[in-house]
Amino acid sequence: MIPRSSLASYRMTGAFIATLILSQLVLRVVKWAGNGDEARGFFWAAIIFSFIALPLYLFCFKNTKEIVDIPVIKTSYKDMFKVLKGNTPVMILVLSFICWEFYEAAGGGVRMYYFKYYIGDDSLFMTNSGLMFLGRVIGTFSLAYLVAKVSNKRTLPLIAFISSGVLMIIMNFLPVNTAVGLNLYHFFTFLTGIGGGLGLASLFGMVPDTTEYSQYKYNIHAAGFISSFINFAFKLGMAICTAAIGWLLGSFGYIANQVQNAQVMSAINNSMNLFCGIALYFYKIDKKKYDQIVEELNKR
């Protein structure tokens, strides 16, 4: 149970290190490639980074091999979908990932607009994003150590998300037009980055536990289906939440590269900094329960 969280920790640490590097490079590449045309710059930036990423994906694909001999158990789609009915741990993780995506779509998607229009200095975007992703690297890496200190994996993301939510509500009211307020904003961004990184890595570390819970409760081995279902919800939430932020700003009259009206400015600030959503309290697979599940499955 704990090594799974450690693997999730190392995986997400690497992901956020890469994102930290990208946060410092993207706008520089956009300005260089666009030469004054922002749309053209983003287009070529996407092309350049895609060419860099492609061989890395192929390398990962070629060198990823299954080293554990797992017997193939054929299960019908009808039976696989049965494991979702009344499966509280799975649904809690689905809801938690969707909540995360609202936070990520608002905080990540609106961040550039926030500094460009609300604060009035888009050059601060890279500084703030760098601090956020540095915090996430620290948060994800700390999971491997902290998970051994709790009896239920829900504890870490619960604390992390609540703490980040409180900080982001405070950030909503900081006087960012002053030096003190702006510096506090950067510092709180770093702290919420730690909470966000720890929380997200914890969620990924909890996914495998739900597959054994599902097998224990329904007597159906559908590990791949459960994992893919949760990840599908994660990606679907990403698409919906990102689009929702765009629809919200558009409904208030957002016009690119123009002075924004009061409604748009308020929406940008609130979307950027207000976050609160907790379902993890009801997640009941603690270490004792997990050990009982594994023991029962081994007997079967």
N, C-alpha and C positions, 0 to 999 in steps of 0.2 A: 504493500500500500504506500509506504513512504518512498521507496525508490521510484515509483511512478511520478510522484510529485517532484522528485529531484530531476528526473528526465524532462518533465515539463518546464522546470526552472531553467535548465541549461538551454533547452530549445528556445524559450522565449527571451532569454538573455541574449543569445545570438541574434534573434530577430530584432530586438530593440537596439543592439549595437549597430546593426545595419541601418535601421531607421534613423538613429542618431547621426550617422554619417550622411545619409541622404538629406536630412533636415538642414544640413549645412551646405549641401551642394546644389540642391534643386534650383533655388532661385538664382544662384550664380550662373548655372547652365542656361536657365531661361533667359537671363539678360544677355548672355554671350550669344546664344543661338538665335534669339529673337531680334537682337539689335534694335530695340525700341518697340517691336511688335510683340506684345505679351502673348497673344494667342499662338502666334508662330513659334515663340520660344517654348511654350509648354508642349506643343506638338513635337518639336524636335527633341526636347528633353525626354519625353516619353519614349521616343524611338531609341535614343542613345542608351537610356537605362535598360530598356528591353533587350537590346543587343548584349549588354553586359550580363544581364540575368540569365539569358537563354542557355549559355554553356554551363552555368552553375546548376540550373535545373536538370540538364541532361546528365551531368556528372552525378548528381544526387540520385536520379532515376537508375542509372547504370550500376551504381555501387550499393543500392539498398536491396538487401536480400533477407528473406525469412530464414532464421537460423533455428527456430523452434518447430519441431514436427507436430503440427496440430491436425488431428483427424478431421476430415471434411464431413460435415453433417448437413445434408440437404434439408432445407426448410422452405416451405412455400411462402410466397409473399403474404398470403392471408394470415398464416401463423405469425410471421414477423410483425405485422401490424397489430396483432393481438397484444404484444408485449408493451404497447404504448397505453393501453386502456388502464387507467388507474395507477400508472407508473409515476408516482409522485417525484422521486429523485430525478428522473429524466426530464419531466416537465419543469421542475425547478431550475435545472441547468439551462433549458431552452429559454425560459423567461429571463434568467440572469444574463445570458449572452445577448438577448435582445436589448435589455436595459443597458448593457455595456455599449452596444452599438449606438443607442441614443446619445450616450455620453461621448463616444468617439466621433460620431457624425457632427455633433454640436461643437465639441471642444476642438476636434481636428479640422473639420470642414470649414468652420467659421473663424478659426484662429487668424488666418491671414486677413480676412475682412475686418476682424476686430482691431488689429493693429493698423490697418490701412485707413479705416474710416472712423473708428471710435476713438483710438488713441491719436491717430494722425501721423504715424511714423511706421511704415511697413518694414523698415530696416530692422526694427526690433523683433520682428517675427522669428528670425533665425536664432537670435539669442534666447528668446522665450521657449521655442521648440527644442532647442538644444538642452536647456535645463530640464524640460519635461521628460525627454527621452533618456537623459542621464539618470533622472530619478527612476524611470522605469527599469533601466538596466540594474540599478541597485535593488529595486523592489523584487524583480524576478529572481535575481541571483540569491537573495536572502531566503527565498522559499525553501530551498534545499535544507537550510539549517532550521528554520522556524517550524516547518511542518512536523518535526519530531517532538515539538514542545506542546502540541495540542492533541486532544483526544478526538476531535471531530474536524475534518478538513474545512467545514463551512466557517469555522471561527475566524480564520485568517482573512478570507475575502469579505466576511461580514464587517470586521473591524476596519479593514482597508477601505471599503467602499463608503462606510458611514463617515469615517474620518475625512476622506476626500470630499464627500458631499458637503460636510459642514464647512470645510475650507473654501469650497467653490461658492457657497452661499455668501460667505464673508467677502470673497473676491469680487462678487457682484456689486458691492457697495464701496470698494476701495477708491480713494481719490487718485486715479491713475494719471491725472493731469499734473500731479506733483511728483517731485523726485522721490520722496518718501513712499508715497502710495505706489508708484511704479516699481520701486525696488521690493516692496512687500509683495506685490503681485508676482514678480519673478520668483521670489523665495517660495511663496505658496504654490506656484506652478510646479516647482521642483518637488515639494512635499506631496502634492497630488499625483505627480508622476510616480513616486515611490508606491503610493497606495494603489494606483491604477495597475502598475506592473505586478505587484504582489497579488492583487485580486484576480487579474486575468490569468496569470500563470496557475493560480490555485484552481480556477475553474477547469482549465485543461487537465490538470492533474486529477480532478474528480471524475472526469468522463469514463475512464476504464472501470472505476468501481461500480458505476451504474450498470455496466454490462453483466457483471457477475450477480448483482442484485436481481436483474431481470431474469437471468437463468435460474436463480434460486426461487424466485416467486412464480414464474410461469413454466419452468422446466423446458425452456426453449433457448438454445444457444444461438444468439443473434448479435454477437459482439460487433461485427462489421456494420450491421444495419443500425444499431443503436448509435454507434460512433458517427456514422455518416448522417443520420437523422439530426443529431445535435449540431454537427458542423454545417449541415444544410440550413438549419435555423439561424445559425451564426451569420452565414453569408447572406441569407435572405433579409435578415434584420439589417445588415450593413447596407444593402441596396435600398430598402424601404426608408430607413432612417436618413440616409444621405439625401435621397430624393425629397423627403419631407422637409428637410432644412431648406432646400432650394425653393420648394413650393411656398414655404412660410415666408421667406424673404421676398419672393416674387409677389405674393399677395399683398405685402405691405408697400410695394412700389419700388423695390430695389432696382437701380440702374447702374451698371458697371461703370467705374471710373468717373462717377459723378458725386456731387455732394448729396448725401442720403438724408431722407426726411426723418423726423423724430421717431416715427413708428419703427422704421428699419433699424435705427440706432439702438432703440430699446430692445428689439428682437435679437439683434446681434449680441448685445451684452447679456441678456437673459439666457439665450441659447448657449452662449459660451461658458457661463459660470453657474447656472442653476442645475443641479443634478441630485436626484434622490430616488432610489427604488430598491427595496430590499425584499427578496423572497427567500433568501438563504436560511432564514431563521428556522424554516420548516424542513430543512434537509437533515435527515436523521441517521445517515450511514456513518456512525463513528467507528473507531478502531475495534471496539468490542463487538459491535454488530457485524463488521466486515469479517473479522476472524471467525465468527459463528457461521457466516454464509459460506466462506471458503471451506471450513471443516465439513459442512453439510454437503457441499458439492463434491468434495473428495470422496465422501462415503458413497454418494450416488454412483 
